[in-house]
Amino acid sequence: MSDVIQSYIDTLTPKARGTIRGTAKLVITGEGTVMLDETGAREGDEEADVVLIASDAVFRNILSGEQNPVMAFMSGKLKVEGNTQRALKVSSILTG
């Protein structure tokens, strides 16, 4: 597992644990994938209810609060596959 993926797991596990219904997948282009569910975050590439796709820089800016996830989506920096309503809930966890 890369250091980049491990840093996402470390950051997102406490934010996701107990707050996500179903599953979400973050695809960090060029780095790998992180699965989010009610147990937290882990490396994986399984089916998910919603998939968010962006570069490491975009996800880091979202996590730090420098990038609004809705604006990232509207500008094409963040791609969403699946339920956009669920994507909004996941993005609120990322920024929370």
N, C-alpha and C positions, 0 to 999 in steps of 0.2 A: 504494500500500500504506500502511495506517495505521501510525502509530508503535507502536500496541499490538501489531499482528501482527508488525512488525519486531522488537520486543523479545522476543517468543516465539521467533522464528526464531533470534535471536542467542543466547538462553539455551539453547534445546533442541538446536541443531545439534551441539555437542560431546557432549551427553549421549546423543543418538540414534545418532550416526555409528558404524556397526559393531556396534551392540547390538540393533537391532530386526530381527526377521524378518518379512517381509511389510510391510503398510502399516497405519498408524493415522491417524485424523483427529481433530483436536481442533476442536470447534465452540465458539467463544467467542461466546456469545449477544450479539447486537448489535454485534459487532466483525468477525467473519470466521472463516475456517478456516485451520488449519495442518496440513499433511501431514507425517507422520514416516515415514521408512524408513531402510534401512541407510546411505543417503548423508547423512542429517541431517534438517533441518527446512526446509520451504519453504511459501510461500503456495500454496493450491490447494484445490479442492473436487472431488476425484475419488472413485471407489469405493475403499473401504478394508476391510480385514479386521475392524477394530473401530473404532467411533466413540465418542468421549467428548464429552459435551455438558455445559457448565456456564458460569456467568458468569465474567467476567474476575476478579472478586474471589475466587471459589472456586478457579480455577486458580492464581492468584497465591499464595493461602494454601497450596495443595498444594505448589507449587514451593518456598515458603519453609520448609515443614515445620510450619507452624502448623495445617494441616488434614490429618488422615489421610484418604487417598483412599477407603479402605474405609468409613470412617464417613461421608464425604461421600456415597458411593453409598447407604449404608443409610438416611441421612436424606433422600434425594431431592435433594440439592444437585448431585449428579453423576449424569448418566444415561449408560447404556451401551447401545449397539446392536451386536450381534454377539457374538463369543466372549468370555465373561467371563474365561476363563483368560488370554486375550491381553490383556485390559484390565488385569488385575493386573500383568502383565509391563510394560505401558506405564506404569502408575502407579508401579512401582518405579523406572523410568527418570526419571520426573518428580521423584520425591523424592530421587533419588540424587545 
